[in-house]
Amino acid sequence: MSSPTSHDDLTAVRMRTLLLRAPLAVAFVVNDSFAVVSEHFSHLFGHGDDADLTGGSIRQVLTNDTAHASLREKAHAAALAGRPFDEEVECARRDGSRFWARLQVTPLHWEAPEGEAMWVVEDVTAARAQRLQPTWTAKHDSLTELVNRREFERRLSEHVGSRRGEPVSVLAVDVDNFSEVVKGMGAEVGDHFLYGLGQLLQAKVRASDLVARLEEDHFAVLLPDCDSHYAEIVAEKVRSAIAGYRLHWGLHRARVKASIGVVQVQPTLDTPEGVIGAATMACAEAKAAGGDSVRVFVSSGAFDQLAG
């Protein structure tokens, strides 16, 4: 049997290896100073292996004293509220150049929110610049960064009435009882849940597919070159993934299920609104049946159940 000391040593070796090899910019902060930083974290801020940030103040990676004080105040308030700090912050490299980072700060122990914290940093300079472009903001939902309803309808219109002959399907995804998440945990947690759900949807479909947030907790997926049979399979995969999805946001935990409607573009549905309406009708049928299920719209007006 291993002794406590050997177990602790092994844990320390694992941690050092993780910080050295993992492509993740992570640091541990104690009393406003970096206790340990990963190699990727050092490189991100322009430091080499022989001159990392360990032991230095967090002030040196921020642009000015005001930004430093603001970060400390906001991160402290978030920890006391039982949630991570998660914002985009302008940071400074060793050579004085600047970049925008998504900074997540989480206490190691929620029962001691003023103690040691873990920082995770991601360079979002390019993504932020793209989001600030007028053409991007006109086509995307600011919360989830998915395309918005207008852009989804425009892209769908390219397939409605098309003579190319390839099958095209649409999924309407409606989160079951999402209002209970917002009511129980607050709008901010609900927003993070919707963002995470949008990322999940994109991960479960092909790169050629288009995921949109239509409104509130209603999403849609455009599936080019996909008939209703394959769309049912995709819908079931999405339904199962949502049922298994867990939001961990600080001390908050949430899970939901979803109702999904499926429709294949057909001559009787001659407008984008008509296609989305048919998918939404099937989705409403799934919800009326108790949720966590898939229904398929067919031209006769009937519905087929795929998953209960």
Secondary structure, DSSP 8 states (H G I E B T S, - for coil): ---HHHHHHHHHHHHHHHHHHSS-EEEEEETTEEEEE-HHHHHHTT--TTS--TTSBGGGGBSSHHHHHHHHHHHHHHHHTTS-EEEEEEEE-TTS-EEEEEEEEEES-TTSTTS-EEEEEEE-HHHHHHHTSHHHHHHB-TTT-SB-HHHHHHHHHTTTT-SS----EEEEEEETTHHHHHHHH-HHHHHHHHHHHHHHHHHTS-TTSEEEEEETTEEEEEETT--HHHHHHHHHHHHHHHHH--EEETTEEE---EEEEEEE--TT--SHHHHHHHHHHHHHHHHHTTSS-EEEE-TTS-EEEEE-
